[in-house]
Amino acid sequence: MKLEYANRILKNEYYKDQLHRLCELEKDRIFCRHNMEHFLNVARIAMILCGQKRIRLNADIIYSAALLHDIGRIQEYTDGIDHDIASQTTAAEILDSIDCPREIREKIISLIAGHRKTDLQHDTAEAIFSKADKLSRNCFECDARSQCKWQKDKMNLEIEV
């Protein structure tokens, strides 16, 4: 099954430019990077968690949100804007440019908006997506773990689902 909107995002010139800029800004980063590997890991983990929790969420929405959820890191690095806020704005621009329907666009933006929140109601799509983002990090093998700003109790020091 091809994912219509996720693939439109991948082919979007503005998205490709923003992804390239983000990779350039993070090329010397010693901590986890926000790249395609991370985005796809978030999507795949979210799909698994949705299946476990029996939460019905369209794969195209999950993958689209995963591709866009950290794209605002550029503005965080350059302008000091929190990336979850900047990602919503950039995602809206990209989704509008690919003719994404309003209902799908709103769900994607909702997942992006919640991806850093810790006070989400359990077993919601937003909580699942946020958890997938956190679980995507392999802290147990990270060389920079001792310098990481994440609290030790929040680090992924064991594999879980």
N, C-alpha and C positions, 0 to 999 in steps of 0.2 A: 504494500500500500504506500503510494507516494503521498507526501505531506504537502499539500498545495501552498499554504501560507509560509511554512518554514522554508520551503524551497524558493519561494519568491523573495524571502528575506535574504537567503544566501546569495541570490543573483542580483540583489539590489546594489547599485554602484555606491550609493551613500553608505550603506551598511558595510560593504567591503572596505571602503575608505576608513570608516570609523574603526573597524576591527584591526586594520593595518596600523592605524595611529595608536590604538591601545597596546598592541604588541610591541610597537617601538618604544612607547613610554615605559613598558614593563620589562624590556629586554635585559636589564641588569638587576631586576628585582630578585632578591634571594628567597622571598616568601612565595606562597602559592600564586600562580599567575592566572589571569582571567582571559583565557584563550579558548579556541574551539574544543580542545580536549576537555576543559572544565565544563563548557556549555553542554556538550554531549553527555558527559558523565551526570550532570544534574538532571538532564532529561531522562536518561535511562533509569536512574535511581528513582525519580519521581514516578515513572511508569510502573516500576516494581512495587513501590509503596502504595500506589493507587490500587493495584491488583490485590495486594495483601489486605488492604482496608475496604475493599469493594467500593471504592469511590470511582464513579464514572466521570472521566475527564478525557476529552478528545485528545488524541496523541498530537495532532497538529497544534493545538493550543499549548500543550506542554513543551513541545520542541521549540515553538515560536517564542514562548516566554523565556526558555533557557538560552536561546540565541541572543536575546535582548537584555536579560536581567542585569548584566554588569557593564553594558556598553557606555553607561554614564560615568564610568570611572575616569574617562578622559577629562570631563568637567571637574571631577573631584581633584584630580592631579593638577589641572591647569587653573581652575577658578575657585577651588575650595567648596564646591557645591556637593552635598551628600550624594553619593552615586545612586542610591535608590530613587531619589527625587529626579536627578538628571536622566537616569535610565528611562523613567516613565515618559519624560518629555521627548527624548530621542526616539524611543519606541513608538510613540504616537505618530511622530513625523514619518517614520519608516512604514508603519502600518497603513497610514493614510496614503502614502505613495504607491503601495502595492494593492490598493483597493480592497483592503480587509473590511469585511462587514462590521458594523458598529457592535453587535452583540459579541462577536469573537474578539474584536479589538478590546472591548471593555474587560473581558475575562483575562486576556493576556496581560493587560495593564494591572489588573487586580493581583495577579500572581507576582508580578514584578514589584508592586507596591508593598507586598507582604513578605518579600524574601529575606528581610533583615529583622523582622519583628519577632519578638519572643513571647508575646502575650496573645497569640492567636488561639482561637477555639480549636481544640483537637479534632482531628478527622475532617478538617475542611481542606479543600484543594489548596488554599493558601498555606496552611500549616504543613501539608505534605510537601509542597514545593520548597518551602523554607527549610524543612528538615533535609530534603534531598540536596539542597545547596550546601548545607553543613556537612552531610555525610560524604560529599564528593571529595573532601580534603583528606589526604593520606598523611596525617600528622605523624603516625607511627614510623614513617620512613623519611621524614623531612630533616634535612641537614640543618635547617635554620630554626628548628623547633625551640631551642633554648632562647632565641631572640624574639620569638613571636609574641604579638600583643594579645593573642587569645589566652584566656584564663586556662590553666591546666585542666580544670574539670570540664571544660568545653571542647578540648582537643579530642580528636579521633585517635585514641591510642590503641584501640582494638577495633576489629571489624564488627559492625552490627548492621541490622536492617530494621 
